[in-house]
Amino acid sequence: MPDARNKEEILRQALIDAGCDSGLISECMEKYRDGTLSDMLPRLCAHRKCVLSDVHRGQKQIDCLDYLTSKIKSDEYKKEK
């Protein structure tokens, strides 16, 4: 767990928790040390869009599974004899 007093450690952990890859983390940390972290906003926004796309894809899969399980429970897929 990062030392709450160390902003660099907190930033690194936040990037890890956000699912950033090691390259993006390294870039961000370098920009942080240079005082130009705001230059990373477009890259971080792009990463956010990818993560959100994954969430939407997962939600669609959940919706399909909910529909399928509902139909199975209602015997709609009962094999006819």
C-alpha positions in Angstrom: 0.0 0.0 0.0 1.4 3.4 -0.9 2.5 5.9 1.7 -0.4 8.4 1.8 2.2 11.2 2.2 4.0 10.3 -1.0 2.1 11.8 -4.0 4.3 9.9 -6.5 3.4 6.5 -4.9 -0.3 7.5 -4.7 -0.2 8.4 -8.4 1.5 5.2 -9.4 -1.0 3.1 -7.4 -4.0 5.0 -8.9 -2.6 4.3 -12.4 -2.2 0.6 -11.6 -5.7 0.5 -10.1 -7.0 2.1 -13.3 -5.6 -0.7 -15.4 -2.9 1.3 -17.1 -0.1 -0.7 -18.7 3.5 -0.3 -17.7 4.3 2.0 -20.6 1.5 4.4 -19.8 2.5 4.3 -16.1 6.1 5.1 -16.9 5.1 8.0 -19.2 2.8 9.4 -16.5 5.5 9.1 -13.8 8.0 10.8 -16.0 5.6 13.7 -16.8 4.8 13.9 -13.0 8.5 14.3 -12.2 8.8 16.9 -15.0 5.8 18.8 -13.8 3.9 18.2 -17.1 1.5 15.5 -16.0 -1.4 17.4 -17.6 0.2 16.5 -21.0 -1.0 13.0 -20.2 -4.7 13.9 -20.1 -5.4 12.9 -23.7 -3.8 9.5 -23.2 -5.6 9.0 -19.9 -8.9 9.9 -21.6 -8.2 7.4 -24.4 -7.6 4.7 -21.8 -10.8 5.7 -20.0 -12.7 5.2 -23.3 -11.2 1.7 -23.8 -12.2 0.8 -20.2 -15.7 2.1 -20.7 -16.0 0.2 -24.0 -15.1 -3.0 -22.1 -17.8 -2.2 -19.5 -20.4 -1.7 -22.2 -19.4 -5.0 -23.8 -19.6 -6.7 -20.5 -23.0 -5.2 -19.8 -24.3 -6.4 -23.2 -23.1 -9.9 -22.3 -24.8 -9.8 -19.0 -28.1 -8.6 -20.6 -27.9 -11.5 -23.1 -27.3 -14.0 -20.2 -30.2 -12.5 -18.2 -32.4 -12.9 -21.3 -31.3 -16.4 -21.9 -31.7 -17.6 -18.3 -35.1 -16.0 -18.2 -36.2 -17.9 -21.3 -34.7 -21.2 -19.9 -36.6 -20.7 -16.6 -39.8 -20.1 -18.5 -39.3 -23.4 -20.4 -39.1 -21.7 -23.7 -36.2 -23.8 -24.7 -37.8 -27.0 -23.4 -37.0 -29.8 -25.9 -40.1 -31.0 -27.6 -40.8 -34.7 -27.7 
